[in-house]
Amino acid sequence: MRRREAADFPARLSVQENPCYEVRFVEQKELGFAAVDTGREKRQGFAEVVYGAGKTAEQIAEILKTLLAESEGNVMATRVDAQKARAVLAALPEAHYDEVSRIVYVERKAQCEDAAHRILVLTAGTSDIPVAEEAVLTARLMGNDVRTIYDVGVAGIHRLLAHKEELMSANVVIVVAGMEGALASVVGGLVARPVIAVPTSVGYGASFHGLTALLSMLNSCATGVAVVNIDNGFGAGAMASRINQTR
């Protein structure tokens, strides 16, 4: 087999051996204001997640209703403020709203209890908790066992070291930190598992709304540290879930 044919072989094989997979790439429902990806749960194991910022409550509710009808698992919308959430919950009585993470969700499948594949979420400070909770609830809704340890930043490093057993037993560690973002490098130097660093916009002027923490984490000398965008708790939770469930 020539090199080019070999490179194309996995893609051709997936369609030839599983024709249904090709269909899933074109499964969608048009709502006029949104083209809902109704095949995503079949392709990736979790339904399309709705980004609530910039959408009306009516649009969020309609998309969630579509996802509930077309999928079997949990569905969620991120970045939904309290006012919108009240309207969404009025349209979807089965939905819940978490004020800290600003997530609207419908839970039809509970998280699993799996100590061998646990996700641990750390924050440097209490002010980082809203971003951390977005990661926590995202990962839980995606079916993972998630634990949290908050306010263990480098200004009091003994607080982190008091949780050695939890750190070493986690399968994936999410580190949420603002200011200088140093906690991610410290954790990356302690554990043998993947570390997902989340810079937050917490900090004073020269933190530049999270840019300082982002650059610090990107330049970490610790091995096995990956970084998501500023305040992107959802992205960290989703990536941790993907890592955790690849086994």
N, C-alpha and C positions, 0 to 999 in steps of 0.2 A: 504494500500500500504506500503510495506517495505521501510526502509530508503534508501537503495541503489536504489530501483526502483524509489522512489520519486526524488532522485538526478539526475537520468538519464531522467526523464520524459520530461523536457523542450526540450532537444536535440531531443528526439524521436518525440515529438509533432511537432516540426518545420519541420521535414522531412515528417511526415505523412500527415499533414494538408496543406503543401505547397511543393509538390514534385519539383517544379521549383527551390526552394532554394538549393536543393542538387546539381542540375545541375550547378548552379552558382559557386559552389566551384571548379569545374573542367574546367571552361571556361578559355582558354588561347590560345595565338597564338605564335607559335614557330618561331623565327627569326634567329635561329642559334646561335647568340650571346646573345639573351635574350628570356625569356619566359614571354610574356606580359600578365598580369592579366586583361583580357578583361571583367571579370565579377565583378570587384571591384565596379564600379559605381552602379550596381544593388544591391550589398550587403551593401555598406557603404554610398552611396549617392554622391561619388566623385571618379573620375577615378584614376588609379594608378599614383602616382607622380614620375617623373624621377629624380634620383639623378645624376646630370651632371658631377660631379667630377670623373675623371678616365675613362670617356667615350669619344669617339671621337664625333666630330660634326655630322658625318654621322650616327653614332649609335643613338644619341639623336634625330635627325630628323626622322629617320625611326621608332623609338618607338613612337614618338609623332604622326606621320602619322597614325600608327596603332590604337592608342588610339582615334584619331579623327574619324576614320572610325567605331570604335566599341562602341563609347559612344556618348552622346548627349550634355553633359555639357562642362565646361571649362577644359583645360588640361594645365599642367605646368611642367617645368624642373627647378630644383634648382641648385645652385652652378655652374653656367655656366659663364666662363670668357668671356670677350668682344670679343676676337678673335674667339672662338668657336661660340659665339652667331651670329656673322656676317655670318658664314657659314650656321648655322641653319636657319636663317631668309632668306637666299638666296634660300634654299630648301623649306621653308614654308613661302610664302609671307604674309599669314594671321596672322603670329605670331608677337609678340612684345617682346622687351627686356627692362627690367628695370636695368639700370647699377648699381644702389645703392644696390638693393637686390640681384642682379645677377640671376634673374629669367627670363626664356623665357616662354611665355604663349600665349595661344589662348583663347580669351574670347568670348564665345558664349551666355553666360547668365550674365546679369548685377547684381551687388550687390543689395541687398534690402535696402530700407530705413526703419529702424525699431528702433525707439528711445527706445522702451521698452526692446529690446534685443541687446543693443549696446556693442561692444567690445572696450575697451579703452586701448591704448598702451602707456606706459610711458617709458622714458629713464632717467637715472641719468645724463648722459652727452651727448654732441654732438657726441663724438666718438663712442657712442653705437648705433647710428642711422642705420648703415648698417644692423646690426642684427635685430633691431626693424622693419625695412622696409621689411625684409624677413617675419616676422610675420604678418605685416600689409597686404601685397599683398597676402599671403597665405590665410588669413582669408577672405579677400575680394573676391578672386576667388572662395572660397567655399560658397559664397553667403551671407556674413555677412556685417552689417553696422559697420564700423570701424572708430574710431577717434583717433587722436594722440596728445600727449602733450610731448614735448621734452625738455631736459636739466632742470630737476627739482630735481636734486640730493640733498642729505642731507647736503652738504656744504652750501647750501642756502635754508633751508627748507621752508622759506616763499614763495618761487616760487611754491612749491607743494600746499601749503595751499590756494593759490590764486585761485585754480581750484577745490574748494570743491564741487560745484554743479555737475561738470562733473564726479568727482570721485564717488559721491554717487548715480548717476543715471546709471552708467554702469552696465551691467549684468555680465561681466567678465572683469578683469583687468590683463593685461600683463605688468610686470615690468622688464625692461631690464637694467642691471647694471653691471659694472666692478668694479675695485678697491676693496673695502671691501664689496660691495654688500648690503649695509645696507638699501637701499631704499625699498626693498621688504618687510622687517619687518615693516617699518614705514607704508607703504600702507596697509599691512595686519592688522595692528592695528586700521586702520581708517574705512575700508569698511566692509560691511556684505556679499559681493559677493566673489566668488572664485578668488584667486590671483595666477597667473602663473608666477613664477620667472625665468628669463633667465640670468644666469651668462655669462658675456662676457670676452674675453681675454684681454680687455683693462686694462692697469695698469703698474706699475713699477715692478722691479725684484721680490719682495716678493709676488706679486700677483700670481706668478707661472702660467702665461698664463690663468688665470681664475679659477684656483683651489681654491684660497682663497675666491673668491666670491661664488663659488659653495658650499663650506663647510659652509660658513656663512649663505647662504640661506637654506641649508638643516638643520641647527641647529636653525632656526628661532623659537622664542617663540610665534610668532603671529599665531593665529588659521586660518586655511583655506588657507595656502600657500603651493603650490606644486611647484616642481622644475624640469626643464628639463636640458638637457646637455649643456655644455659650447658652446656658440655661436649658439645654436639651435633655431633660430627664427622660422624656419618652424615647428618644433615640437610644439612650443608654439601656433602658429597660428592655427594649425590643432586641438590641444586639446581644445583651446578656442571655435573653431567652433563646435566641438562635444558637449561641454557643452551647448553652446548657442542654439543649435538646438534640444536638448533633452527636449522637452516640450509637 
